[in-house]
Amino acid sequence: MHDKLKACPFCGGNASIYEVSADGEDFAGYIVSCDDCGCSTTAYDFKDDAVMCWNKRECEFCDKEMLNLLHIILDGWEVELDMHSERLKAVIAAKKLLKAYED
């Protein structure tokens, strides 16, 4: 089993796996949760299943050409924008998300 967790698909943050329990029960399952934004999987009986769910990316069908084009566009916008603009923050966030999908 490969325990390496991908970055969060929403914010690009690091993720951790947790053993969780329900009220009155010793063990309920495993979840993976983002350390930054808190998004998480549902509980799974097996650690492998929680990791597999977290690491699945719907964008995996994207081809390399499209991803490279997105990088070029975002890099160009980053150079043109004022250092303190809200648009620059959005471009940086988009680049972080793109990287999370590629990892």
N, C-alpha and C positions, 0 to 999 in steps of 0.2 A: 504494500500500500504506500502511496506517495502522500505524505502528510503536508507537503508544501501548499500553503494557502495563497491564492492570488490576492492581489490588492482589491479593495472594495470597488465594485462596479459603479458606485454612485459618487464617491468622493475621492477614491484612490488611496484611502488610508489602509493601514495594516489591520489584519484580522486575527482573531484568536478562537480556539475551540474550547467549549465549556461543557462540562458534565452538569446536567440540570436535573432537578427533582420536582415533582408535583407535591402539592400539600398532602402530608401524611404518607408519602411514599419515599422509599429509600433511593430509588433510581427511576428517572423518566426518560432519559436519553441524552443526546448530544446536540448542541447547536454551534454554529459558527456565527460570530458577531464582529462587526467593524469596531475597532478600538476608538475611532474618531467620531463617526456619525451615529453608531449604534444600530444600524440596520442588521438584520440577522436572518438566518434560515429558520424553518420550523424545527421542532425536535425530531431527531431520528434515533432509532434503536441502536444503530451502529455508527461508530465514529467515521468509518469509511464513507458511509452514505451522506453524512453531513458535509464532509470535505468535498465529495463529488458534486453535491448540489451547489455548494458555494462556488466551486471552481468552474462550473458550467457557464459559458458565455453565449448568449444568443447571437452575438455578432461574429461568432467564429466562422460563419459562412462568408464573411467579407473577404474579398481578394486583396492581395498585396498592393496592386495598383491603386485601388480606391483608398486604402490606408495611407499610402505614400502621398497621394493627392491631398488628403486631409492635412497631413503634416505640413506640406508646402503652403497651403492656404493659411493655416494657423500661424506658422512661422512668419509669413508675410504680414499678417495682421498685427502680430506682436511687435514687429519692428516699426510699424507705422503709428501705433497708438501712443498717446501721452502716458508717461510712466505711472500716473496716479489715477487714470481713468477707470471707470467701472467696466467699460468694454474690455480693457486689458485684463482685468481680473477674470472676466468671463472667458476670454481666450485661454488664459493660463489654466483655468478649471477644465476647459474642454480638452486641452492637451493632456492634462492629468488623467482624465477619463479615457482618452484614446490610449494612453500608455497602459492603463489598467486592463483594457480589452485585449491589448497585444501580449501582455504578460502571461 
